[in-house]
Each structure stands twice: as structure tokens, then as C-alpha cells.
């Protein structure tokens, strides 16, 4: 499952540089996560770095992008060319 930034985001800018897949970018009002690039840090870290670093806890799993651990690993391999 990709992650999603909710409207509780305070635009603190700590999540964007923490994302190893560059899936996070500045949106119109809040930061957004590209579900095609988000692997929940599978392949990079044991837990999503944006969730770890977020000071307001506004990054839940996106129910509109259901993916298994294997799906996320396959996406990681596609993104990184492995």
C-alpha cells in the first residue's frame, strides 16, 4: 500500500528529503505522495522514513492503493532498476 499525506500536514518539509524514492513533492496546499513511486521504504529501510520523521503523524496507508509486501518490493526493483 502506498502512503498518503492528510490535510493535517503542516508543510514542515521534513518528509520530502527523507523519501529515498523521491515520491514526495510539494503539492498545491500540502505535500503529496506519488503512489507509483511510494514503496513504504521497502528495499531501503525497515519502516517508512516519512512516517518516522513526521512531527504531526499525518501519513497513513492509502486505502486506494492496496499493495502487498511483494508488490512493494517489485515496485522498488522497478524504480531502482534492480
C-alpha positions as CSV (number, residue, x, y, z in Angstrom):
1,X,0.0,0.0,0.0
2,X,1.3,3.4,-0.8
3,X,1.2,6.1,1.8
4,X,-0.9,9.3,1.8
5,X,-0.4,12.7,3.4
6,X,-3.5,14.0,5.0
7,X,-4.7,17.6,5.3
8,X,-3.2,17.6,8.8
9,X,0.2,18.3,7.1
10,X,1.8,21.4,8.4
11,X,4.2,21.8,5.4
12,X,7.3,21.4,7.6
13,X,9.3,20.0,4.7
14,X,10.9,17.1,6.7
15,X,9.3,14.3,4.7
16,X,10.4,15.2,1.2
17,X,14.2,14.8,1.7
18,X,13.6,11.7,3.8
19,X,12.0,9.8,0.9
20,X,14.5,7.5,-0.8
21,X,12.3,7.2,-3.9
22,X,11.6,10.9,-4.3
23,X,7.9,10.0,-4.1
24,X,7.1,13.1,-2.0
25,X,6.7,16.6,-3.5
26,X,5.2,19.9,-2.6
27,X,1.5,20.0,-3.6
28,X,-0.8,22.9,-4.0
29,X,-1.7,23.1,-0.3
30,X,0.2,20.2,1.4
31,X,2.9,17.7,0.4
32,X,1.8,14.8,-1.7
33,X,3.0,11.3,-2.3
34,X,3.1,9.7,-5.7
35,X,1.7,6.2,-5.2
36,X,3.6,5.0,-8.3
37,X,6.9,5.8,-6.5
38,X,6.0,5.0,-2.9
39,X,7.2,1.7,-1.7
40,X,6.8,2.5,2.0
41,X,10.6,2.4,2.0
42,X,10.6,-1.4,1.3
43,X,14.0,-2.2,-0.1
44,X,15.6,0.8,1.6
45,X,14.5,0.8,5.3
46,X,12.6,-1.3,7.8
47,X,9.9,1.4,8.1
48,X,8.7,4.3,6.1
49,X,11.0,7.2,6.8
50,X,8.4,9.9,6.2
51,X,6.2,8.3,8.9
52,X,9.2,8.1,11.3
53,X,10.1,11.8,10.8
54,X,6.7,13.4,10.6
55,X,6.0,15.5,13.7
56,X,2.2,15.5,13.3
57,X,1.5,11.9,12.4
58,X,-0.3,12.7,9.2
59,X,0.9,9.9,6.9
60,X,-1.3,6.8,7.0
61,X,-1.5,4.0,4.5
62,X,-3.5,5.0,1.4
63,X,-6.6,2.7,1.2
64,X,-6.9,3.5,-2.5
65,X,-3.6,1.8,-3.3
66,X,-3.6,-1.6,-1.8
67,X,-0.3,-3.4,-2.2
68,X,1.4,-6.4,-0.5
69,X,5.0,-6.5,0.7
70,X,5.8,-8.4,-2.5
71,X,4.1,-5.7,-4.6
72,X,6.1,-3.0,-2.9
73,X,9.4,-5.0,-3.3
74,X,8.6,-5.4,-7.0
75,X,8.0,-1.7,-7.3
76,X,11.2,-1.0,-5.5
77,X,13.1,-3.2,-8.0
78,X,11.4,-1.5,-11.0
79,X,12.2,2.0,-9.7
80,X,15.8,1.2,-8.8
81,X,16.5,-0.9,-12.0
82,X,17.3,-4.0,-10.0
